[in-house]
Structures are given as structure tokens and as C-alpha cells.
């Protein structure tokens, strides 16, 4: 609980790097499974305020974390892609759909 993991947190694991990305509200954290329970206190990435992360998926080569959010006010869905190598936003589509219920990556 102190790490911000909640019942509605989204989780994606990357076995090749021993990292697990998890969400809390609009923030994304990277947790090393080798850290023996030392959860991060600052997020690696954040989506805009007023949005909640509802789904996450990795692209085919595990270089980008693709995240879907819903606006807490309007339930409009947005999609963001974060580059896991340079820790920057790669691309985004704001208010691209109605309420997001799931996300899938297709090559």
C-alpha cells in the first residue's frame, strides 16, 4: 500500500529486464523484482491530471509501454506511448475514443 499499488492498478511485467510497471491513478512506476520489496516512491511516467490509467500493454519489442486512460470527468479515452529506453513520451492520442475498457497491441 505504501508503494501506491491499489486494487485497480494495472500491471505489465518485462521478464527480460526484471521490471514490473504498475499504475496508480495517472502515474506509472517501475518496480524491480530483484529489489526485495523496495517499491519506488516517484513515478517514471505520468499522464495528464484528471486521467486514470485503465489498461497497459507493451509493443512487440518491449521498447514502448502503451497506456490507455479515461478522463475522470468525461470518460473520454486517450492513448499514450512511453519509450522505455529514453523515458520520454513517444506519441499520444488525446480523447480519441469513449470510455476505454481494454487495450491490445497488434503488430
Secondary structure, 3 states (H helix, E strand, C coil): CCCCCCCCCCEEEECCCCEEEEEECCEEEEEECCCCCCCCCCCCEECCCCEEEEEEEECCCCCEEEEEEEECCCCCEEEEEEECCCCEEEEEEEEEECCCCCCCCCC
